[in-house]
Amino acid sequence: EEVRSEEGGRRPSPRPPAGTTLTARGSAGQVAVVASGRIQEWVAGAWQPVALRSGDEGWDPARITALTYDAKWRLWVGSSQGVAVREAGGAWRFIDPARGLPVLGITSMAAAPDGSMWIGTTRGAIRIAGDRIEYRQGRRWLPGDHIRGVTVDAEGTAWFDTDRGPGG
């Protein structure tokens, strides 16, 4: 497999570090991993640590449970503390229960083509689009509330693997 270089060419994909549990690949060739409980990103031919810190605020989550890039090349991190999004300028935006995140227990994430993010949890699904946060749980929306995985198709429809079967 290959990734795009900063110059626009193709180069071999980097070998993940030892202890890698999650991997994210962006459409512009970005690669990030969670290895030994820490986030690292492939930058200029080497793995660099990624700190969840912006100004005076930062997180050091006990567990990182999801990692992905969206259509706007932003890095999203799901953790025991909530969701962190690295915005285009490099600053992190933290979304936790105090900032409107309905539940914790994040299990998975998938980016939609419109830039929104679908998040699976142990208690339903969350969609974040800009500053808007939508929460879906219960039989009206999903066959089961414990979401094991989420994927989004090219048309933007979210599909969920739940404890009671698939649903979308």
N, CA and C atoms as a LAMMPS dump frame, in Angstrom:
ITEM: TIMESTEP
0
ITEM: NUMBER OF ATOMS
504
ITEM: BOX BOUNDS ff ff ff
-5.0000000000000000e+02 5.0000000000000000e+02
-5.0000000000000000e+02 5.0000000000000000e+02
-5.0000000000000000e+02 5.0000000000000000e+02
ITEM: ATOMS id mol type element x y z
1 1 1 N 0.842 -1.174 0
2 1 2 C 0 0 0
3 1 3 C 0.891 1.241 0
4 2 1 N 0.362 2.326 -0.592
5 2 2 C 1.124 3.564 -0.687
6 2 3 C 0.325 4.725 -0.131
7 3 1 N 1.017 5.793 0.238
8 3 2 C 0.386 7.048 0.623
9 3 3 C 0.992 8.154 -0.215
10 4 1 N 0.278 9.275 -0.327
11 4 2 C 0.795 10.417 -1.077
12 4 3 C 1.829 11.163 -0.255
13 5 1 N 2.857 11.648 -0.921
14 5 2 C 3.871 12.45 -0.233
15 5 3 C 3.456 13.91 -0.268
16 6 1 N 4.156 14.74 0.496
17 6 2 C 3.88 16.168 0.52
18 6 3 C 4.043 16.79 -0.862
19 7 1 N 4.881 16.207 -1.701
20 7 2 C 5.121 16.733 -3.044
21 7 3 C 4.091 16.207 -4.045
22 8 1 N 3.162 15.384 -3.611
23 8 2 C 2.127 14.859 -4.484
24 8 3 C 2.447 13.503 -5.081
25 9 1 N 3.654 12.98 -4.899
26 9 2 C 4.013 11.66 -5.418
27 9 3 C 3.521 10.552 -4.513
28 10 1 N 3.823 9.332 -4.875
29 10 2 C 3.437 8.179 -4.062
30 10 3 C 4.68 7.598 -3.401
31 11 1 N 4.511 7.104 -2.189
32 11 2 C 5.608 6.457 -1.484
33 11 3 C 5.019 5.316 -0.677
34 12 1 N 5.849 4.353 -0.291
35 12 2 C 5.315 3.232 0.495
36 12 3 C 4.691 3.728 1.798
37 13 1 N 3.644 3.042 2.217
38 13 2 C 2.996 3.359 3.477
39 13 3 C 3.953 3.04 4.623
40 14 1 N 3.951 3.862 5.682
41 14 2 C 4.845 3.58 6.809
42 14 3 C 4.423 2.322 7.555
43 15 1 N 5.41 1.645 8.111
44 15 2 C 5.137 0.464 8.935
45 15 3 C 4.647 0.967 10.3
46 16 1 N 3.502 0.46 10.776
47 16 2 C 2.991 0.912 12.079
48 16 3 C 3.96 0.559 13.206
49 17 1 N 4.049 1.404 14.219
50 17 2 C 4.91 1.096 15.364
51 17 3 C 4.406 -0.139 16.129
52 18 1 N 5.286 -0.736 16.898
53 18 2 C 4.904 -1.872 17.742
54 18 3 C 3.797 -1.434 18.696
55 19 1 N 2.881 -2.331 18.979
56 19 2 C 1.802 -2.043 19.918
57 19 3 C 0.647 -1.267 19.309
58 20 1 N 0.576 -1.181 17.97
59 20 2 C -0.496 -0.429 17.317
60 20 3 C -1.826 -1.151 17.472
61 21 1 N -2.837 -0.417 17.954
62 21 2 C -4.174 -0.985 18.126
63 21 3 C -5.204 -0.335 17.214
64 22 1 N -4.983 0.908 16.789
65 22 2 C -5.886 1.616 15.882
66 22 3 C -5.065 2.306 14.798
67 23 1 N -5.625 2.381 13.592
68 23 2 C -4.975 3.062 12.488
69 23 3 C -6 3.912 11.765
70 24 1 N -5.608 5.124 11.365
71 24 2 C -6.476 5.999 10.569
72 24 3 C -5.693 6.488 9.367
73 25 1 N -6.371 6.509 8.213
74 25 2 C -5.759 7.008 6.984
75 25 3 C -6.675 8.066 6.401
76 26 1 N -6.094 9.229 6.071
77 26 2 C -6.856 10.304 5.47
78 26 3 C -6.75 10.292 3.961
79 27 1 N -7.661 10.969 3.299
80 27 2 C -7.699 10.982 1.838
81 27 3 C -6.515 11.717 1.224
82 28 1 N -5.836 12.541 1.985
83 28 2 C -4.669 13.27 1.488
84 28 3 C -3.361 12.573 1.857
85 29 1 N -3.44 11.307 2.296
86 29 2 C -2.249 10.542 2.618
87 29 3 C -1.828 10.585 4.073
88 30 1 N -2.614 11.222 4.93
89 30 2 C -2.265 11.264 6.35
90 30 3 C -2.409 9.872 6.962
91 31 1 N -1.556 9.595 7.922
92 31 2 C -1.632 8.329 8.653
93 31 3 C -1.417 8.631 10.135
94 32 1 N -2.334 8.122 10.96
95 32 2 C -2.199 8.237 12.408
96 32 3 C -2.477 6.871 13.013
97 33 1 N -1.878 6.605 14.155
98 33 2 C -2.075 5.338 14.85
99 33 3 C -2.196 5.597 16.35
100 34 1 N -2.748 4.616 17.027
101 34 2 C -2.645 4.552 18.481
102 34 3 C -1.741 3.357 18.753
103 35 1 N -0.606 3.622 19.343
104 35 2 C 0.373 2.58 19.657
105 35 3 C 0.754 2.712 21.122
106 36 1 N 0.64 1.629 21.842
107 36 2 C 0.927 1.613 23.28
108 36 3 C 0.148 2.706 24.002
109 37 1 N -1.1 2.924 23.587
110 37 2 C -1.981 3.877 24.257
111 37 3 C -1.786 5.331 23.89
112 38 1 N -0.89 5.63 22.974
113 38 2 C -0.591 7.021 22.596
114 38 3 C -0.822 7.232 21.106
115 39 1 N -1.258 8.434 20.749
116 39 2 C -1.468 8.767 19.34
117 39 3 C -0.148 9.204 18.729
118 40 1 N 0.105 8.697 17.51
119 40 2 C 1.28 9.108 16.744
120 40 3 C 0.828 9.355 15.306
121 41 1 N 1.495 10.292 14.635
122 41 2 C 1.161 10.612 13.257
123 41 3 C 2.43 10.582 12.419
124 42 1 N 2.313 10.081 11.183
125 42 2 C 3.438 9.991 10.267
126 42 3 C 3.668 11.369 9.656
127 43 1 N 4.78 12.011 10.003
128 43 2 C 5.096 13.356 9.529
129 43 3 C 6.55 13.367 9.081
130 44 1 N 6.777 13.807 7.85
131 44 2 C 8.135 13.954 7.307
132 44 3 C 8.971 12.68 7.47
133 45 1 N 8.332 11.528 7.246
134 45 2 C 9.064 10.268 7.252
135 45 3 C 9.335 9.657 8.607
136 46 1 N 8.655 10.131 9.658
137 46 2 C 8.87 9.575 10.996
138 46 3 C 7.572 9.654 11.803
139 47 1 N 7.437 8.763 12.77
140 47 2 C 6.291 8.803 13.679
141 47 3 C 6.505 9.898 14.71
142 48 1 N 5.546 10.807 14.827
143 48 2 C 5.607 11.92 15.772
144 48 3 C 4.465 11.789 16.779
145 49 1 N 4.742 12.057 18.065
146 49 2 C 3.66 11.995 19.052
147 49 3 C 2.65 13.112 18.818
148 50 1 N 1.387 12.822 19.079
149 50 2 C 0.313 13.797 18.958
150 50 3 C -0.23 14.042 20.362
151 51 1 N -0.145 15.264 20.824
152 51 2 C -0.658 15.622 22.142
153 51 3 C -2.048 16.23 21.99
154 52 1 N -2.966 15.785 22.807
155 52 2 C -4.309 16.365 22.817
156 52 3 C -4.262 17.611 23.702
157 53 1 N -3.713 18.674 23.155
158 53 2 C -3.51 19.908 23.915
159 53 3 C -3.745 21.09 23.003
160 54 1 N -4.464 22.08 23.534
161 54 2 C -4.721 23.317 22.808
162 54 3 C -4.75 24.45 23.823
163 55 1 N -3.772 25.342 23.74
164 55 2 C -3.698 26.433 24.713
165 55 3 C -3.504 25.882 26.106
166 56 1 N -4.377 26.296 27.018
167 56 2 C -4.284 25.854 28.409
168 56 3 C -5.011 24.542 28.662
169 57 1 N -5.719 24.042 27.664
170 57 2 C -6.517 22.834 27.87
171 57 3 C -5.87 21.638 27.195
172 58 1 N -5.998 20.499 27.841
173 58 2 C -5.491 19.267 27.253
174 58 3 C -6.113 18.056 27.908
175 59 1 N -6.081 16.975 27.19
176 59 2 C -6.588 15.702 27.697
177 59 3 C -5.466 14.691 27.709
178 60 1 N -5.539 13.782 28.657
179 60 2 C -4.669 12.618 28.702
180 60 3 C -5.561 11.433 29.015
181 61 1 N -6.314 10.973 27.991
182 61 2 C -7.325 9.947 28.264
183 61 3 C -6.732 8.614 28.686
184 62 1 N -7.485 7.919 29.537
185 62 2 C -7.075 6.59 29.986
186 62 3 C -7.138 5.593 28.83
187 63 1 N -8.076 5.812 27.895
188 63 2 C -8.244 4.904 26.759
189 63 3 C -8.64 5.665 25.515
190 64 1 N -8.013 5.341 24.4
191 64 2 C -8.407 5.87 23.098
192 64 3 C -9.105 4.733 22.369
193 65 1 N -10.366 4.971 21.973
194 65 2 C -11.199 3.901 21.436
195 65 3 C -11.516 4.047 19.955
196 66 1 N -11.263 5.211 19.371
197 66 2 C -11.548 5.417 17.95
198 66 3 C -10.635 6.509 17.413
199 67 1 N -10.31 6.39 16.122
200 67 2 C -9.385 7.328 15.488
201 67 3 C -9.719 7.368 14.003
202 68 1 N -9.952 8.557 13.446
203 68 2 C -10.242 8.663 12.023
204 68 3 C -9.987 10.079 11.524
205 69 1 N -9.876 10.214 10.219
206 69 2 C -9.819 11.522 9.554
207 69 3 C -11.146 11.746 8.856
208 70 1 N -11.555 13.013 8.722
209 70 2 C -12.783 13.313 7.995
210 70 3 C -12.466 13.883 6.61
211 71 1 N -13.509 14.258 5.874
212 71 2 C -13.367 14.764 4.508
213 71 3 C -12.626 16.106 4.461
214 72 1 N -12.55 16.789 5.598
215 72 2 C -11.84 18.077 5.67
216 72 3 C -10.424 17.895 6.223
217 73 1 N -9.956 16.648 6.276
218 73 2 C -8.609 16.275 6.705
219 73 3 C -8.361 16.506 8.193
220 74 1 N -9.426 16.642 8.973
221 74 2 C -9.278 16.816 10.426
222 74 3 C -9.135 15.446 11.08
223 75 1 N -8.302 15.373 12.114
224 75 2 C -8.131 14.154 12.884
225 75 3 C -9.141 14.152 14.032
226 76 1 N -9.894 13.047 14.159
227 76 2 C -10.879 12.864 15.222
228 76 3 C -10.398 11.74 16.138
229 77 1 N -10.547 11.955 17.444
230 77 2 C -10.125 10.978 18.444
231 77 3 C -11.294 10.72 19.389
232 78 1 N -11.662 9.453 19.526
233 78 2 C -12.66 9.062 20.516
234 78 3 C -11.928 8.477 21.71
235 79 1 N -12.312 8.919 22.907
236 79 2 C -11.589 8.47 24.098
237 79 3 C -12.525 8.321 25.28
238 80 1 N -11.956 7.886 26.381
239 80 2 C -12.714 7.743 27.621
240 80 3 C -13.205 9.098 28.134
241 81 1 N -12.642 10.202 27.631
242 81 2 C -13.058 11.538 28.068
243 81 3 C -14.063 12.189 27.126
244 82 1 N -14.181 11.683 25.9
245 82 2 C -15.087 12.266 24.927
246 82 3 C -14.465 12.243 23.543
247 83 1 N -14.738 13.282 22.766
248 83 2 C -14.26 13.393 21.397
249 83 3 C -13.364 14.622 21.28
250 84 1 N -12.229 14.45 20.615
251 84 2 C -11.336 15.575 20.332
252 84 3 C -11.195 15.668 18.81
253 85 1 N -11.243 16.895 18.287
254 85 2 C -11.124 17.135 16.852
255 85 3 C -9.999 18.143 16.641
256 86 1 N -9.02 17.761 15.826
257 86 2 C -7.961 18.715 15.482
258 86 3 C -8.428 19.492 14.265
259 87 1 N -8.693 20.773 14.48
260 87 2 C -9.213 21.639 13.424
261 87 3 C -8.111 21.969 12.418
262 88 1 N -8.498 22.588 11.299
263 88 2 C -7.575 22.87 10.199
264 88 3 C -6.337 23.656 10.65
265 89 1 N -6.478 24.58 11.57
266 89 2 C -5.348 25.375 12.046
267 89 3 C -4.452 24.668 13.04
268 90 1 N -4.825 23.449 13.446
269 90 2 C -4.009 22.68 14.377
270 90 3 C -4.511 22.697 15.809
271 91 1 N -5.453 23.593 16.135
272 91 2 C -5.994 23.644 17.5
273 91 3 C -6.987 22.501 17.697
274 92 1 N -7.038 21.985 18.912
275 92 2 C -7.964 20.915 19.245
276 92 3 C -9.262 21.491 19.782
277 93 1 N -10.361 20.89 19.383
278 93 2 C -11.677 21.19 19.954
279 93 3 C -12.082 19.959 20.747
280 94 1 N -12.419 20.158 22.006
281 94 2 C -12.779 19.056 22.893
282 94 3 C -14.284 19.039 23.104
283 95 1 N -14.89 17.871 22.906
284 95 2 C -16.332 17.71 23.065
285 95 3 C -16.55 16.613 24.107
286 96 1 N -17.025 17.02 25.263
287 96 2 C -17.267 16.092 26.36
288 96 3 C -18.674 16.352 26.899
289 97 1 N -19.11 15.636 27.927
290 97 2 C -20.46 15.873 28.441
291 97 3 C -20.722 17.323 28.866
292 98 1 N -19.732 18.013 29.365
293 98 2 C -19.926 19.414 29.748
294 98 3 C -20.134 20.319 28.534
295 99 1 N -19.743 19.849 27.348
296 99 2 C -19.87 20.638 26.114
297 99 3 C -20.904 20.032 25.16
298 100 1 N -21.805 19.242 25.687
299 100 2 C -22.919 18.754 24.886
300 100 3 C -22.846 17.331 24.395
301 101 1 N -21.77 16.602 24.678
302 101 2 C -21.71 15.202 24.262
303 101 3 C -22.71 14.42 25.121
304 102 1 N -23.705 13.77 24.504
305 102 2 C -24.77 13.149 25.294
306 102 3 C -24.324 11.98 26.17
307 103 1 N -23.377 11.17 25.669
308 103 2 C -22.912 10.005 26.423
309 103 3 C -21.429 9.774 26.14
310 104 1 N -20.787 9.023 27.018
311 104 2 C -19.424 8.55 26.784
312 104 3 C -19.53 7.106 26.285
313 105 1 N -18.496 6.334 26.394
314 105 2 C -18.53 4.946 25.938
315 105 3 C -18.374 4.837 24.428
316 106 1 N -17.492 5.631 23.853
317 106 2 C -17.298 5.654 22.404
318 106 3 C -16.652 4.35 21.945
319 107 1 N -17.241 3.751 20.902
320 107 2 C -16.749 2.488 20.374
321 107 3 C -16.172 2.606 18.974
322 108 1 N -16.656 3.572 18.187
323 108 2 C -16.253 3.664 16.782
324 108 3 C -16.614 5.029 16.219
325 109 1 N -16.011 5.36 15.061
326 109 2 C -16.31 6.607 14.367
327 109 3 C -16.191 6.392 12.874
328 110 1 N -16.999 7.153 12.115
329 110 2 C -16.895 7.125 10.659
330 110 3 C -17.287 8.493 10.116
331 111 1 N -16.482 8.992 9.192
332 111 2 C -16.719 10.3 8.589
333 111 3 C -17.701 10.192 7.43
334 112 1 N -18.588 11.163 7.326
335 112 2 C -19.518 11.257 6.202
336 112 3 C -18.92 12.186 5.142
337 113 1 N -19.349 12.028 3.886
338 113 2 C -18.812 12.883 2.818
339 113 3 C -19.036 14.382 3.042
340 114 1 N -20.063 14.746 3.805
341 114 2 C -20.357 16.163 4.036
342 114 3 C -19.526 16.789 5.156
343 115 1 N -18.6 16.025 5.74
344 115 2 C -17.758 16.546 6.812
345 115 3 C -18.277 16.253 8.209
346 116 1 N -19.484 15.709 8.304
347 116 2 C -19.996 15.348 9.628
348 116 3 C -19.359 14.034 10.078
349 117 1 N -19.503 13.734 11.356
350 117 2 C -18.913 12.531 11.928
351 117 3 C -19.991 11.74 12.653
352 118 1 N -20.075 10.442 12.358
353 118 2 C -20.944 9.53 13.077
354 118 3 C -20.103 8.803 14.117
355 119 1 N -20.633 8.724 15.34
356 119 2 C -19.91 8.126 16.455
357 119 3 C -20.778 7.04 17.078
358 120 1 N -20.238 5.837 17.16
359 120 2 C -20.923 4.753 17.842
360 120 3 C -20.528 4.735 19.304
361 121 1 N -21.494 4.417 20.158
362 121 2 C -21.224 4.332 21.59
363 121 3 C -21.882 3.067 22.146
364 122 1 N -21.674 2.819 23.418
365 122 2 C -22.33 1.691 24.078
366 122 3 C -23.794 1.996 24.38
367 123 1 N -24.218 3.255 24.108
368 123 2 C -25.592 3.667 24.402
369 123 3 C -26.226 4.452 23.254
370 124 1 N -25.888 4.112 22.009
371 124 2 C -26.518 4.769 20.873
372 124 3 C -25.513 5.408 19.936
373 125 1 N -26.024 6.25 19.026
374 125 2 C -25.201 6.897 18.008
375 125 3 C -25.262 8.412 18.16
376 126 1 N -24.16 9.047 17.815
377 126 2 C -24.058 10.503 17.863
378 126 3 C -23.604 10.976 16.488
379 127 1 N -24.199 12.055 16.004
380 127 2 C -23.744 12.704 14.776
381 127 3 C -23.321 14.118 15.137
382 128 1 N -22.096 14.47 14.747
383 128 2 C -21.595 15.829 14.974
384 128 3 C -21.396 16.465 13.61
385 129 1 N -22.061 17.58 13.395
386 129 2 C -21.95 18.348 12.151
387 129 3 C -21.733 19.805 12.541
388 130 1 N -20.509 20.272 12.413
389 130 2 C -20.195 21.625 12.885
390 130 3 C -20.361 21.693 14.384
391 131 1 N -21.178 22.629 14.855
392 131 2 C -21.446 22.763 16.291
393 131 3 C -22.695 21.999 16.721
394 132 1 N -23.36 21.357 15.785
395 132 2 C -24.595 20.634 16.087
396 132 3 C -24.28 19.189 16.483
397 133 1 N -24.887 18.746 17.577
398 133 2 C -24.718 17.382 18.07
399 133 3 C -26.089 16.734 18.139
400 134 1 N -26.25 15.607 17.441
401 134 2 C -27.511 14.862 17.431
402 134 3 C -27.27 13.497 18.061
403 135 1 N -28.238 13.056 18.852
404 135 2 C -28.111 11.773 19.553
405 135 3 C -29.267 10.865 19.158
406 136 1 N -28.948 9.623 18.83
407 136 2 C -29.966 8.648 18.453
408 136 3 C -29.76 7.37 19.251
409 137 1 N -30.804 6.981 19.977
410 137 2 C -30.781 5.719 20.705
411 137 3 C -32.2 5.212 20.819
412 138 1 N -32.321 3.948 21.073
413 138 2 C -33.643 3.336 21.182
414 138 3 C -34.078 2.721 19.863
415 139 1 N -35.116 1.905 19.937
416 139 2 C -35.59 1.138 18.787
417 139 3 C -36.072 2.011 17.629
418 140 1 N -36.447 3.235 17.882
419 140 2 C -36.872 4.121 16.787
420 140 3 C -35.744 4.313 15.78
421 141 1 N -34.498 4.327 16.267
422 141 2 C -33.36 4.629 15.414
423 141 3 C -32.477 3.429 15.102
424 142 1 N -32.332 2.532 16.056
425 142 2 C -31.348 1.457 15.93
426 142 3 C -31.916 0.131 16.433
427 143 1 N -31.484 -0.995 15.845
428 143 2 C -31.93 -2.292 16.363
429 143 3 C -31.452 -2.535 17.804
430 144 1 N -30.259 -2.048 18.131
431 144 2 C -29.695 -2.177 19.474
432 144 3 C -28.876 -0.939 19.79
433 145 1 N -28.727 -0.627 21.044
434 145 2 C -28.019 0.601 21.435
435 145 3 C -26.511 0.45 21.531
436 146 1 N -26.022 -0.767 21.74
437 146 2 C -24.568 -0.962 21.824
438 146 3 C -24.029 -1.094 20.404
439 147 1 N -23.333 -0.059 19.953
440 147 2 C -22.81 -0.04 18.589
441 147 3 C -21.378 -0.542 18.603
442 148 1 N -21.145 -1.585 17.827
443 148 2 C -19.808 -2.18 17.739
444 148 3 C -18.985 -1.556 16.619
445 149 1 N -19.674 -1.013 15.602
446 149 2 C -18.974 -0.404 14.484
447 149 3 C -19.921 0.458 13.677
448 150 1 N -19.364 1.45 12.998
449 150 2 C -20.155 2.332 12.139
450 150 3 C -19.381 2.567 10.85
451 151 1 N -20.104 2.622 9.745
452 151 2 C -19.521 2.967 8.455
453 151 3 C -20.502 3.883 7.741
454 152 1 N -19.99 4.71 6.847
455 152 2 C -20.828 5.63 6.092
456 152 3 C -20.575 5.379 4.615
457 153 1 N -21.661 5.215 3.842
458 153 2 C -21.492 4.953 2.416
459 153 3 C -21.282 6.26 1.638
460 154 1 N -21.055 6.137 0.341
461 154 2 C -20.743 7.295 -0.507
462 154 3 C -21.879 8.315 -0.549
463 155 1 N -23.116 7.878 -0.314
464 155 2 C -24.26 8.8 -0.303
465 155 3 C -24.445 9.481 1.057
466 156 1 N -23.671 9.069 2.057
467 156 2 C -23.76 9.681 3.376
468 156 3 C -24.648 8.942 4.359
469 157 1 N -25.147 7.767 3.977
470 157 2 C -25.978 6.978 4.894
471 157 3 C -25.082 6.243 5.883
472 158 1 N -25.401 6.401 7.167
473 158 2 C -24.638 5.71 8.213
474 158 3 C -25.242 4.337 8.457
475 159 1 N -24.386 3.332 8.592
476 159 2 C -24.779 1.956 8.872
477 159 3 C -24.084 1.516 10.156
478 160 1 N -24.848 0.845 11.01
479 160 2 C -24.346 0.482 12.327
480 160 3 C -24.39 -1.017 12.546
481 161 1 N -23.345 -1.55 13.146
482 161 2 C -23.308 -2.928 13.62
483 161 3 C -23.627 -2.843 15.115
484 162 1 N -24.812 -3.286 15.503
485 162 2 C -25.229 -3.182 16.896
486 162 3 C -25.293 -4.557 17.55
487 163 1 N -25.492 -4.55 18.839
488 163 2 C -25.604 -5.801 19.587
489 163 3 C -26.856 -6.592 19.199
490 164 1 N -27.784 -5.982 18.464
491 164 2 C -28.994 -6.669 18.014
492 164 3 C -29.103 -6.704 16.484
493 165 1 N -27.942 -6.61 15.82
494 165 2 C -27.937 -6.707 14.375
495 165 3 C -27.65 -5.378 13.691
496 166 1 N -27.527 -5.414 12.348
497 166 2 C -27.201 -4.208 11.607
498 166 3 C -28.405 -3.281 11.445
499 167 1 N -28.096 -2.009 11.272
500 167 2 C -29.154 -1.024 11.034
501 167 3 C -28.58 0.234 10.441
502 168 1 N -29.444 0.985 9.766
503 168 2 C -28.976 2.227 9.14
504 168 3 C -30.06 3.241 9.059
